[in-house]
Amino acid sequence: MTQLTAPPEAAGSSTLSRLSVSIRGKLQFMDYLVRAAVADVERFQDEPDPGTRIFIKQLVEMHTANLRQESQHMDAIADLCDQLEAMVRTPETRGAFPAGDRS
């Protein structure tokens, strides 16, 4: 069933599910990158061989570059928050708060 023909709840749940899966995947990848970078820094500090230190340094730089890139593409979290808020907003609370003021 497409989002255009699905009832609003089903369409929202489908979008929510897709966003959740996407975010979890990105966070798992970022977790891997953090763990790898920290482990490689520890290896770098303990490594006496200059050639191996250069290689490990390049690994750390690669991990940090990937982390920076992934962290810039986390707009899905804002989309998920918007979707979640929209799903719990009752008809009487819709429009009760001005945009950006949800206190």
N, C-alpha and C positions, 0 to 999 in steps of 0.2 A: 504494500500500500504506500503510495507516495505521500509526501508531506502535504500536498495540496488537497488530496482526497481523504486523508486521515483525520479523525477527530482531533481537536486541539490538544487533548491530553496525550494522545499517542504520538503526535508529531513532536511535542515538547519532550516526551520521554526518549524518543529516538535521538533527538539533538543532544539531550543531556547524556545519554549513553555514549554517543560518539565523542563528545567533549571529554567525558570522564576517562575513556579509554586512551584518548590522545594525551591527556595530561599525565596519566599514570605512566605511560610509556616514556614520555619526556623526562619525568622525574626519576624513573628507574635508570635511564641513560645518564642523567646528570649525577645520580648517586654513584654509578659506576665510574664516571670521570673523576669525581671527587676522591673516591677511594684509591683509584689508580694514581692520581697525582700525589696524594699524600704518601702512598707506599713508595712511589718513585723518588720523592724528595728524601725520604728516610734512606733509601738505597744510595742516593747521590751523596748524602752526608757521610755514609759509612764506606764508600768506595774509594780505595787508594789509587786505582789505575786511572790516569788522566784521560785515556781514550774512552774508557767505559763511562767516565763521568760526563764526557761530552755527549755520548749517546743518551744517557739517562736525562741529561739537561734538555735535550731535544724532545724526549718523551714528555717531560713535564710541560714544556712550552706547547706541545701539541694538545695535551689535555686541557691546559688553561685556555688556549684559543678556542677549543670546542665548547668549553664551559661558557665562555663569554658569548659565543655565537648562539648557543642554546638559550641562554638567559634572556637574550634580546627577542626571542621568538616565543615568548610565553603569553602572548595575547589571549590564548585559549583560556587562561585562568580568569581573566576579566569577563570573557564570554560566558564561562561557566557560572560565575557569580551573578551575572545579569539573568541568566536562565533560571537559576535557583530562586532568586528573588522574585522573578516574574511568576514562578510556579506556586509560591506561597502567598503571593499578594491576593487578598480577597477583593471582591468587587467594591466593598465599602472602603478599603484602604488604597485602592488605585487612585492616583491623583491626590492623595492626602498629603504627600510630601512633595515639595518642589524638587525638580531634578537636582541631584547632587546633595540634597539635604535629607538624609535618611535617619536622623537622630530622633 
